[in-house]
Amino acid sequence: MRFGMLDRITELVPGERITAERKLTGREDYLADHFPLFPVMPGVLMLEAMYQAAAWLVRVGDDFEHSIVRLKEARNVKYSDFVDPGHVLIVKAEIKKRDGLLTSLEARGFVHGASAVSCRLVLETVQMDQLAPDRTMLEPWARKQMRDKFLALSTEVLSRMPVSV
């Protein structure tokens, strides 16, 4: 995950749901082009924030067993509001179904308490050696990287959980 679209995870119930936040500061590079006189977070990045929150939920639920959690489908994506600089996109994702390596989720993004974006996501968990057999030795390293990123995003919520993740 090269570009982190979440600032922090505020709620987590492993195997069930997650809530995370992204504050648009106004200093993001893409705002210069999207749009110069009306800067807003691009819809595709709102979708990316929902995918990233959902991926953390899947990773934690699987105890970081798979280093790769990829977006397989995004259905019924509906945009209904903008995220302006200075405002926070609150992302919520909830698992609806698990079927082997596939997880179906409902995701929503809110600004000012109102819906800004919603969709249904299907995520697929993958081991690195399935994609690149010559890179099997990187799997433990990749899992540690994901665990470290998760800890950086979720310090506050982990302190409230009875069992550490």
C-alpha positions, 0 to 999 in steps of 0.5 A, a space after each residue: 500500500 504505497 499511498 495511505 488514504 487513512 489517518 487513523 482507525 477509530 473503531 475496530 471489531 475484528 471480523 465485523 466492522 471498522 471505522 477510520 478517518 481521513 482529514 483532507 488538509 488542503 496540502 495534498 498534491 492532487 488538489 492543485 488539479 482537482 479542481 484548482 478553483 474548487 478543490 475536493 477529494 477525487 471520488 476514486 480516492 474516497 473509494 480507495 479510503 473505503 477499500 483500505 479500511 476494509 482491507 485492514 478489517 480483513 487483515 486483522 480478522 485473519 491475523 495478518 495471515 495474507 500479505 496481500 488483500 486486493 480489491 476484486 470488485 466495487 459495486 453500486 458505488 454512489 457519490 452524494 457529497 464532496 470532501 473539502 479541505 479541512 473536512 474529515 471523511 469518516 469511513 465505515 466498513 462492515 463484513 457481510 459474508 466470508 467465502 474462502 479467500 473472498 470477503 464481501 463488505 458494505 462500505 460508507 463514507 461520511 462528511 458532516 454526519 451525512 453520507 458522501 459515498 457508499 458501495 459494496 466491496 469484494 476483497 480477495 486475500 492472496 499469499 505473495 507466493 501465489 502471485 510471484 513464486 520467486 518472492 516467497 521469502 518476502 512473505 514474512 517481511 510483507 506481513 510485518 510491514 502491514 502489521 507495523 502500518 496497522 499499529 501506526 494507524 490504530 494505536 488509539 483503538 488498540 489501547 481500548 481493546 481487551 486483547 492486543 492484535 
